[in-house]
Amino acid sequence: MAKGDIINGLAAIAASASTSFQPAAGVEIILWYTSYGIGASAQGVKAVGLTNGTQKTGLIALEAATEHGTNGFRMGITNAIFLSWLNDATAKDFGYSGIQVK
């Protein structure tokens, strides 16, 4: 991957689990969209946030069935501080899209 490349990804997250997307060392990415679930399967998603591998923040609480993504937000991630999803009691698919800036 190189500066200017589009970054897209999908992940299946088990019930009551979390997962993350951590760029390689020296890489910086600006995310502009995250998505999860479809219809009723999206209910109960806990949060999209940042983590350093130990500490986690919930930047956006995603609890309503009508919320299926975070279009229009901007979040920079690096190898040290990266994207994290926290799931509820139902397995879901999650995705993200952004651009590599470094």
C-alpha positions in Angstrom: 0.0 0.0 0.0 1.1 3.5 -0.7 0.1 7.1 0.1 -3.1 7.9 -1.7 -4.4 4.3 -1.9 -8.0 3.6 -0.9 -8.3 1.3 2.1 -11.4 -0.9 2.5 -12.0 -3.8 4.7 -14.6 -6.2 6.1 -14.6 -8.2 9.3 -17.1 -10.7 10.9 -17.3 -10.2 14.6 -18.6 -12.9 16.9 -21.3 -12.3 19.5 -20.1 -10.3 22.5 -16.6 -9.8 21.0 -14.5 -6.9 19.7 -12.1 -6.5 16.9 -9.8 -3.9 15.5 -8.0 -2.6 12.4 -4.4 -1.7 13.0 -2.3 -0.2 10.2 1.3 -1.3 9.8 4.1 0.7 11.5 4.6 4.1 9.9 1.3 4.1 8.1 -1.4 6.7 8.7 -5.0 6.3 7.5 -8.0 8.7 7.5 -11.2 6.7 7.7 -14.3 8.4 6.5 -16.9 5.6 6.8 -17.6 2.5 9.0 -20.6 0.2 8.5 -22.1 -2.8 10.3 -25.0 -5.3 10.0 -28.1 -4.9 8.0 -31.7 -4.4 9.3 -32.5 -5.9 12.7 -29.0 -7.6 12.8 -27.5 -4.1 13.4 -29.3 -3.6 16.6 -27.2 -3.6 19.8 -23.9 -2.7 18.3 -22.0 -1.1 21.2 -19.5 1.3 19.8 -16.9 2.2 17.2 -13.9 3.8 18.7 -10.1 4.0 19.1 -7.7 1.7 21.0 -4.0 1.5 21.7 -4.4 -2.3 22.3 -5.1 -1.8 26.0 -7.3 1.2 26.5 -10.5 1.7 24.4 -12.7 4.7 23.7 -16.2 4.6 22.4 -16.2 7.5 19.9 -19.6 6.7 18.5 -22.3 4.7 20.3 -24.4 2.7 17.7 -27.5 1.4 19.4 -30.4 2.0 17.1 -31.7 -0.3 14.3 -31.7 2.7 11.9 -28.0 3.4 12.4 -25.9 1.3 10.0 -22.7 3.4 9.6 -20.8 6.5 10.3 -20.7 8.2 6.9 -19.2 11.7 6.9 -17.0 11.4 10.0 -13.3 11.6 9.9 -10.9 9.6 12.1 -7.2 9.3 11.8 -5.6 6.0 12.8 -2.0 4.9 13.1 -0.2 1.8 14.3 -0.2 3.2 17.9 -3.9 4.4 18.0 -6.3 2.4 15.8 -9.9 1.5 15.0 -11.9 -0.7 17.4 -15.4 -2.2 17.2 -17.3 -3.6 20.2 -20.2 -6.0 19.5 -23.2 -7.1 21.5 -24.8 -10.6 21.8 -25.3 -11.1 18.0 -22.6 -11.8 15.4 -22.3 -9.0 12.8 -20.3 -7.9 9.8 -18.4 -4.7 10.0 -16.6 -2.6 7.4 -14.5 0.5 6.9 -13.3 2.7 4.1 -10.6 5.4 4.0 -7.4 6.6 2.4 -3.8 6.1 3.3 -2.1 9.5 3.9 1.4 8.4 5.0 
